[in-house]
Amino acid sequence: MHVETSTLLLHSLYLVAIVAEAMTAALAAGRRDMDWMGVCIIACVTALGGGSLRDVLLGHYPLTWVAHPEYLGMTAGAALLTALGAPLMRRLRSLFLLLDAVGLVAFTIIGCKVAQQMQLPISIVLISGMITGCAGGVLRDVLCNDVPLLFRKELYASVSLVTGGLYMGLLATGLSPNAAVPVALVVGLAFRLLALRFNWQMPRFVYRDDWH
């Protein structure tokens, strides 16, 4: 059976991304002094939670990790290896930031493809992409009692929205997925890395109630 090049590319990036997300989640769990079971759960929720939430909301079954239980083993194993080698991980911060950016754009396009295949409206397709790209990190931060990165000033959801919008726009022009996917990946990744490099931020709403 013929498999599109874009599908193989996204699948490869997906596997790399869930491992990287699991590793960064394990470090977040370690900062909260969680036990090893907690580390594994946080890692699996972070790596697979965005896609799971998307599938539940869209009624898209089976869930990815149900259809591919090996993904649970990959993410839990990566988390345990991270816990064992935690002292070395601080040297890999730049690599983790890069892989997180790759995961964000790859998850986004995967989420868009799922909703697109269900023939849902364009607005739902873009939201599906955002949920897939961002929700895992939100769940991680909530479980670790942190303010989710998505709700802070950093450009994260915006990158996801731009990536998904560009991908769908390219398809609308008649470009094939094999061409649209790499272009959207590169542009989205560049956007995220430039935002990190130059500290681009969203405007913040700051309100202090001084009434007594």
Secondary structure, 3 states (H helix, E strand, C coil): CCCCHHHHHHHHHHHHHHHHHHHHHHHHHHHCCCCHHHHHHHHHHHHHHHHHHHHHHHCCCCCHHHHCCHHHHHHHHHHHHHHHCHHHHHHHHHHHHHHHHHHHHHHHHHHHHHHHHCCCCHHHHHHHHHHHHHHHHHHHHHHCCCCCHHHCCECCHHHHHHHHHHHHHHHHCCCCHHHHHHHHHHHHHHHHHHHHHHCCECCCCCCCCCCC
